[in-house]
């Protein structure tokens, strides 16, 4: 009887171990990276993906960086074990007058660098979110609504943009996530309550989880879960 019990216990232990290993292997390593919006999301791992162990979610951004400034760092900012990378790369390009063609080529190079390192990686690319009218009084900021639309149209491959879109450039790899529509007013400026962070171009304060961050990140997390 004791031998039977030990046999059953061993079988149960092996089953639990096997199940745990299966669950672990099914988990995805997620990285969110890009400019200051990504940087300000540091510490949000459990808010964004409560079912994932914190060490499976990496959040790394760089304040004030454009796409071309981020490009040489991308394979550092996105660890090699990343299964799904979320890129938030366009806001500073829009606000510093980077030509759309220059930015678009940089995005292609960024995605290609990640794909060349890991052919199984999935990349979620965020559109440029809207900005508050007046940009909260920050000096140097102007009305960027037309530029934001041009960038977003290019990302999406709108025919009039002259670009086929990043998802078409990298079929099966890239998903475009719309973080613009949920926070845009009818005049294409941001709903102020949705962009409460610095200069009216960030969803909320740095590294402090708020309702505005939850609102902004919903589209990101939904896209990641769909990619999974």
N, C-alpha and C positions, 0 to 999 in steps of 0.2 A: 504493500500500500504506500509506504514511504517512497519507494522507488518510482511509483506511478506519479505521486505528487511532485517529486523533483523533476520528472520528465515534463509534466504539464507546466510547471513553473518555468523551466528552461525554454519551453516552446513559447510561452507567453512573453518572456523577456526578449526572445529573438524577434517576435512579432512586433513588440513595441519599438525595439531598436530599428527594425526595418522600416516601420512607419515613420519614425522620427527622421531617418535618413532620407526617405522619399520626400517628406515635407520640406526638409532643408534643401534638397536638391531642386525643388520646385520654386523656391523663393528667388526673387529677382533682385539683383543689386541695382539700385537707382541712384543716379547722380543728377543734381540740379546745379547748373553753372551758368556763368554769363557776367553781366554787369552788376551794378549796385542793387538792382531788384533781387537778384539771386543772393548777393552778399547779405542783404537785410533779412533774408529768410533763414539765416543760420540759426539753428536751435529748434526749428519747426518740424523735425523729423517725425515725432510722435503725433503731432497735430495733423500732418499731411498723410501719413501712412501708419495709422495706429496698429495695424496687424503685422507690420514688419519690425524685426529687431532693429534698434537704432543703428547698429553697425552695418546694416544693409542699405542705409540711405546716407549719401554724401551730399553736402550742400557747400559749394565753394563759389564765390563770386569776387569781382574786383571793382572797387569804386572807381567811377569815371572812365572805365576802359571802353574803347570802341572794339568792333569785331577784329580789326587788324592788330590791335594791341593784345587781344585775347588769343589770337591764332597761335603764336609760338608757345603758349602755355597750355593749350587745350589738352594735350596728352598727360599733363600733370594735373590739371583741374579735374579731368575725368579719369579716375583710376582704371587700370587695365581690366579689372574684373567687372566693370560696369556692363549690365545687360541692357538698361534703358537710360539714355542720357536726355535730359531736358535742357534745351538751350534758350536763354533769354539774352539776346545779343544786340538788339537793334536800337534801343532808346538813345544811347549816347551818340550813335551815328546820325540819327535823325536830328538831335539837338545841336550837333557840331557841324552840320552841313556836309556830311560825307555823301558823295554822289551815289545814287542808287546802284549803278553798275558796279562801282567799287565794292560796296557793301555786299551785293549779291554774290560776286565772285568769292569774296571772303567767306561767306556762309557755305558756298560749295566746297571750298578748300577745307573748312572746319569739319564739315560732315565727312568728307573724303578721308581726312586724316584719322578720324575715329573708325570709319569703316575699313580702311586698309589695315588697321591694327586688329580689328575684330569683325570678321565678316558676318557675324550673327547679331551684331548690335542693332538696337532700334533707337531712333533719334526722334524725339518730340520737340518741334520747333515752335516757340511762342510768337504770335503776331506782336506788333508793337501796340501796347495799350494806349487808350486816349489820355490826354492831358487836361488838367483843369484850366479853364479860361483864366488867363493872367498868370498861370503857373505860380500861384501863391506869392506873387511879388518877387520872385527870384530874379536877380539881374541877369541879362544876357539871354533870357528865354523869350521866344516869340511864338506867334501862331504857327504851329507845325501840322495843322490838320491835313493839308494837302499832301505834305511829305509822308505823313503816317499812312495815308490812304495809298499812296504810290508804293510804299514799301510793302504794305499788306497785300495789295493787288499782285505784286510781283511774287511774293511768297506763295500766294494762292494760285498763281498761273492764270489770272484773269486775262482774257485774250487781248484787251486793249493795253495791257501793261508791257507787252513785248517779251514776256518771260513765260516759260511753260510751267513754272512753279517748282519748288524744291521737292515736293512729293513725286512729281514726274521725273525730276532729275535723278532721284534715288528711289526707284520703285521698290516697294517692300521694305524699305529702310526708314523713310521719313514720314511722320505724321505731323500735320500742321494743327496747332491748337489755337482756337479763337479766344484770346483774352481781351479783345477789343470790344466786341458787341455787348457783353454783359455790363460793362461800365460806361458805355457811351450814351450821351444824350442825343436828342433829335438833331442838334446842331453840330454833332461830332466832337464836342468837347466832353470831358469826363464828368460823370456825376460826382460832385465834390465829396460826398460821403464815401465814395469808393476809392478815392485817391487822396487819402488823408496824410500821406507821408511827405517828405521834403520836396518842396517846389511843385507839389501837385502832380508829380510824375511817378510817385511811388505809392503802392497800395496802402502802406501804413508805416509806422515808426520802425526803426531798425531793431530786429530781433525781439520784438514784443508782439505776441499773438493777439490780434484784434479781429473784430467782425469784418473789417475791410480786407484784411489778409485772407480770412476764410472765404470771403466772396471771390477774391481774385484767384485764389489757388484751386477753387473747385473745378474749373475747367482743366487745369493742369493735372490734378489727380485723376479726374475722370478719363482723360486721354491715356495716362499711364496704365490705368486698370484695363482699358480697352486693348492696349497694346499687349498687355500680359496674356 
